[in-house]
Amino acid sequence: MNPQDATPAPRKGPLSFLSGALTAALLAWICLGLSRRLTLYYALHPPHYSSQVAQSIATAVKTLIVGMSFLATFSFAFIGLGLALVFVRSVVQTVTGGASDEQSV
């Protein structure tokens, strides 16, 4: 297929950004609940091992699990926030009839 014959892909509309922002916000909310429960569980059930090495490994694994759950929470939250801002920008551009990014360069 000749690259000159290919038609450009259609641009994403505001509804695409809104659905992405809502999905990311829902996943952030689910991850926040999971993070809270993990933190509460590990606070109520601290590891008790007689060996210092086992105690250290258990603490490191606990820290990694809790840290990864909060990392997922904040990652989804920031993605949702970014998509919400892009949604607002695309709605404003649609309403005002502003030029697209390619035309303004």
C-alpha positions, 0 to 999 in steps of 0.5 A, spaced: 500 500 500 502 506 498 503 511 504 500 517 499 493 513 499 492 512 506 487 517 509 489 520 516 486 517 522 480 521 525 482 525 531 479 523 538 473 527 540 471 529 547 467 523 549 473 519 548 477 523 553 471 523 558 471 516 558 478 515 559 478 520 564 472 516 568 475 509 567 482 512 570 478 515 576 475 509 577 481 505 577 484 510 582 478 509 586 479 502 586 486 502 587 485 507 593 481 502 597 486 496 596 491 500 598 487 502 604 486 495 606 493 493 605 495 498 609 490 496 615 492 489 614 499 490 615 498 494 621 494 489 624 498 483 622 506 485 623 510 479 621 514 476 627 520 471 625 525 469 630 530 470 624 533 477 623 534 475 616 526 473 615 524 479 619 528 483 614 525 480 608 518 480 610 518 487 612 521 489 605 516 485 601 511 488 605 514 495 603 514 493 596 507 491 596 504 497 599 508 502 595 506 499 589 499 499 591 500 507 592 504 508 586 498 505 582 493 509 585 497 515 584 498 513 577 491 512 575 489 519 579 494 523 575 492 520 568 485 521 570 486 528 571 490 529 565 485 526 561 480 530 564 484 537 563 485 534 555 477 533 555 476 540 558 481 543 552 477 539 547 470 542 549 473 549 549 476 548 542 470 545 539 465 550 542 470 556 540 471 553 534 479 554 535 484 552 530 487 545 531 494 544 533 497 543 526 494 549 523 496 554 529 504 552 528 
